Amino acid sequence: MSKKIALHNLGCKVNAYETESMRQTLERAGYEIVPFAPGADAYIINTCTVTDVADKKSRQMLHKAKKMNPQAIVVAVGCYVQTGGQKLAEDDMVDLLVGNSEKAQIADILKRRWQESRKREYVQDMKNIRAYAEMECAGGMALEHVRANIKVQDGCNQFCSYCVIPYARGRVRSRRPDDVLKEVANLAAQGYQEIVLTGIHLSSYGVDFQDERIGLLDLIRLIHQEPGIARIRLGSLEPGIVTREFAAGLSSLPKVCPHFHLSLQSGSDSVLKRMNRKYTAQDYRMRTEILREYFEDPALTTDVMVGFPGESEEEFQESYEFVREVGFYETHIFQYSRRAGTGAAAMDGQISRQVKQCRSRQLLDLHERQSRKYEDRRLHRQAELLIEEMTETESGEIYLLGHTREYVKAALVGRNSGDWVNRRVQVELLEPFGPHVLLCREWEE
């Protein structure tokens, strides 16, 4: 009888991709994948360490797994293993430690653990890792074979003062174009129509290649040639990558979705400097203007942090006004979390929880208004809807749900066949239907 393995993911899209890859690796090795519930022989938790809160959640999930089955092997994998290894090494609830560079060997590592029956650590110092660890997903990571994430890059060289990720993930390592294209072709053959390029620092793709000059735009151009893929969506970008050449290149590729996530963090120059970000607010604004010059009303989304050490009320208001003036479709707001091992953790002027919550609420209110404003601008326009799922209301009405190329969620009424899933339909966006969902109908010429 094959061993039963349960997996649980914490953290970012890259982690989710790697968790799916581990799942497929374990299935190929003959293991049975089961839900994260009592009864598994081993529990694998792909951990996150982006904040102290993430560390805490990782520990809680590891302990929960051991309580579900005290006889099971509990495996801590990933970023928290890289930064909190000593704590985990001393934790009796954890049986195996597997670092980021060893995830691809998870099946062999588990096999050895059952043979040896003792705690082991498979963890390398990430600063010594220079090669990209190939972890292909042969499908999955998507809904009804509609959209799939593809990891093309790992690591980060930026060392923002609040971030521990360069220590957990190491330096920039890019996936070879041939390997990316192989996975894209495989996903297209399975029927996936949209791919999302993701990485720890996607904008740095290719900077580590020694034998050829290829950057993110070059990779996108290669992917664009795959006939089975209809949409290419980009993960989070650093603003510095957005030049006129970059925007012009993207705009010439019809499959590229006009949806761009540019990480901001703060609209105050003095805060950006303390964060060790590599741009000013004005430079960031220029990048958004370039995108709007080459794309008609693209969906611009961003991240903003509140309560960074020393953030005065004046600096917060600068950031608030900047977000308001740029007019993002979505703003993801984060409260600064003190992270041991980073420069910001030692800074004076740590902000109280109450102040951070107050500032977060102000930005959340702004986000809601700006998001509705962008969605209102889309009304009574033609849009391409990629159908992702069919749902039925309590009253028996059937709706087809999907996203436009701008990543606006919409509901199409009047079709009751699952055959519509994974079809692209030209629609007219009519009116608000629910929280950030628009009602639409098929487009009539």
Buried (B, 14 or more C-beta within 10 A) or exposed (E): EEBBBBBBBBBBBBBBBBBBBBBBBBBEBEBBBBEBEEEBBBBBBBBBBBBBEBBEBBBEBBBBBBEBBEEBBBBBBBBBBBBBBEEBBEBEBBBBBBBBBBBBBBBEBBBEBEEEEEBEBBBBEBEEBEEBBEBBBEBBBBEBBBBBBBBBBBBBEBEBBBBBBBBBBBBBBBBBBEEBBEBBBBBBEBEBBBBBBBBBBBBBBBBBEEEEEBBBBBBBBBBBEBEBBBBBBBBBBBBBBBEEEBBEBBBEBEBBBBBBBBBBBBBBBBBBEBBBBEBBBEEBBEBBEBBBEBBEEBBBBBBBBBBBBBBEEEBBBBBBBBBBEBEBBBBBBBBBBBBEEBBBBEBEEBBEEEBBEEBBEBBEEBBEEBBEEBBEEBBEEBBBBBBBBBEEEEEEEBBBBBBBBBBBBBBBBEBEEEEBBBBBBEBBBBEBBEEBBBBBEEBEE
